[in-house]
Amino acid sequence: MSGHDSKYFSTTKKGEIPELKEELNSQYKDKRKDAVKKVIAAMTVGKDVSSLFTDVVNCMQTENLELKKLVYLYLINYAKSQPDLAILAVNTFVKDSQDPNPLIRALAVRTMGCIRVDKITEYLCDPLQRCLKDDDPYVRKTAAICVAKLFDINAELVEDRGFLDSLKDLISDNNPMVVANAVAALAEIQENSCRPIFEITSHTLSKLLTALNECTEWGQVFILDALSRYKAEDAREAENIVERVTPRLQHANCAVVLSAVKMILLQMELITSTDIVRNLCKKMAPPLVTLLSSEPEIQYVALRNINLIVQKRPTILAHEIKVFFCKYNDPIYVKMEKLEIMIKLASDRNIDQVLLEFKEYATEVDVDFVRKAVRAIGRCAIKLERAAERCISVLLELIKIKVNYVVQEAIIVIKDIFRRYPNTYESIIATLCESLDTLDEPEAKASMIWIIGEYAERIDNADELLESFLESFPEEPAQVQLQLLTATVKLFLKKPTEGPQQMIQAVLNNATVETDNPDLRDRAYIYWRLLSTDPEAAKDVVLAEKPVIGDDSNLLDSALLDELLANIATLSSVYHKPPEAFVTRVKTVSQRTDDEDYPEGSDAGHSETPANGTSGGGASPPTSDATYSVSKKSAPAPASSSPAPASVPDLLGDLIGLDNSAIVPVDQPVAPAGPPLPILLPASAGQGLQISAQLIRHDGQIFYSLTFDNNTQMILDGFMIQFNKNTFGLAAAGPLQVPQLQPGSIANTLLPMVVFQNMSQGPPSSLLQVAVKNNQQPVWYFNDKISMHIFFTEDGRMERASFLETWRSLPDSNEVTRDFPALLINNVEAIPERLAATNMFFIAKRKHANQNVFYFSTKIPRGIPFLIELSTVVGSPGLKCAVKTPNIDMAPLFFEALETLLKE
């Protein structure tokens, strides 16, 4: 819409929807167009205008391209919630796909692909087939992307109708944009398929390399990413590919540059000529340096990618270290990344420059940056033996400025330097000891204590220094306590005089009797036994020569590094994690044999599960809820297949402050299969979010089984749930665990429940009021019905004698009867079996005149028994139930649940 269209967002005085309805049906074209703009404006700000679906669809029959686009936009948004009405638009779509105007043909096929409704999919095939062979390249390139969307909805249909072959033919198209879109579509389909679909051959390779020079920048990115998966046959072919791709390094678009770098790095693995490799390294340096003059966000992405590149090939930027020097106005995240790269590029040739920079950074105002700079000096000392002395001189200068956090960070890195170069720089210990009083951080204290213990024989007053720490031993963090214990033992072994002897007694006593830390206690007992049985053995263990350390704190495993380099210019290279660690893909498995045809929708869905995501359909243990997200394109797995183990968050780790993104696989019971859950919040009422839910009982635990169906156009996350006070005090046992919900996907979850936590006053009621919210939408309120049978416990079975005794002990005032005139029982033998499934246990059966009389027992939580007598005549309507229970207020709810069970 143009700039003056803001007026369409203003509200009207009387009812907005009736007014819009009237305008949409106006005989004047301009009025109809304005009305559609108002509808789109209302839709944009989140108002529900789905009730105008039929009226908007009637406006499709127009020659006006702008109006047609607006109507199509509305259709994409609401077709999911109004699938039956969306069929009304099909004829217009089919007609528009044959319009003389190529823009309208492309618009029609694009819109049909975006409407994820199965009924429309059937009508999409013929227009799509025509558009793939259209004379106009704009229509062909739009149709190519539409094939990928159709594959997402119905993979089998795409293969049956030969769309994949048509896509592969488009790679030979004479228009480079059509080629680029065909490659993008095939790459997308390949990612969602388990079998090879898009394989680049030497014939395809030349066509893609030719198209590379002529297509748009994003087309080049698609082609380069596809080519990066191609493995050259020999060094000669790799050299030819690199020669054709190298000009892309000069492109203005950062994505093209990074994709070209990725392509060249992968092909360089096959090139044997050292001269060619050296020249390529020289050619890649300038474009990478140029990326660092972009906006900070692009700089950050470039730096994360460069971090990987210099780990594999440091020579590329070995002479460009100055470009990584931090500027005063760089954001902190850019500065931190530059520091990392400077450490990796530091060498004996440039270390003086680097140290000057680091020393400057150590006087900055940002504390985190200063700490990182000081630590960087230490890491350079560990990395470069010949520069270690210069690094230590800089650290000592920094200690002398007496800034507390600088001093503490310097002591931490000096401890590592001592580990790297033992018996070399101990002369500086005296300077370190002057700062003892200022130490207040656990890691700095532990480092200083380690130094004192390790070099106790060279420090005259080592016992006094350690004693100053021992005074606060019980209050110290575990890290400091463990280091104090070991240092005191070292002191005693090196100087077995009276002072250290008293100290060791005090420390061992504190560490074994006064502490509740098992690590500290175990280590203290080991030392105690070693010292009391064989002091020489204790010396061999505690004073053993330690292995020399190296600086590998930020180096990646070579296999992981290769995988990340293959994903340069993607999120993977920014996170420094493989894609499967943070992306869920639902792969379509389409397999057929000659003698067996699978029915439509029988393809099994194979899910790749991320570390911070969830999958599987298992029920959850009481501590958490099991979630699994299902894309609507994937058919359900066959019932006979065994369920994948569900992944649930490690709540214990979360409670004690560990990384709560860790996911712990748990073998969980299978969620009971059954009919679809009742819809409690329809999509029309939830702005496109549909919620289905039902209370269930499984393995002695009550769960709230929920299904979230995202029919909106946005990602939904941050789901939370709350229950109003209710008769049974039902409340959630933990937070609602729902994965990020992509548009057009479904997530199921089992939320464990507790009872008697949230009880309401007044007469018993089966009403359960629920509130659900997420980060993108308002709070949704809906009502559910509590069926009492979910509270029947597994210990409700009684012996006959006990049943009779309990029946007689309860007064007649505790007996309630109810007639069910409409219930017809044709098979009395099925009654005990049906009720046993809900923990109503059969006691006895007798005949009374022409009636069959059954006796059952059950219990609800808190051990409240229900004794039941059922009387019925086979084949005749009518059933009578008598119940005796100490809690007769619950009898109406019991009868309600019983009627539901016997009707099923």
Beta strands, then each sheet from edge to edge (+ up, - down):
strand 1: 585-588
strand 2: 605-608
strand 3: 626-631
strand 4: 646-649
strand 5: 663-666
strand 6: 679-681
strand 7: 689-698
strand 8: 701-710
strand 9: 720-723
strand 10: 731-732
strand 11: 745-754
strand 12: 767-773
strand 13: 780-785
strand 14: 815-824
strand 15: 841-848
strand 16: 851-860
strand 17: 864-872
strand 18: 877-884
sheet 1: 1+ 2-
sheet 2: 3+ 11- 8+ 7- 6+
sheet 3: 3+ 11- 10+
sheet 4: 4+ 5-
sheet 5: 9+ 12- 13+
sheet 6: 14+ 18- 17+ 16- 15+
end
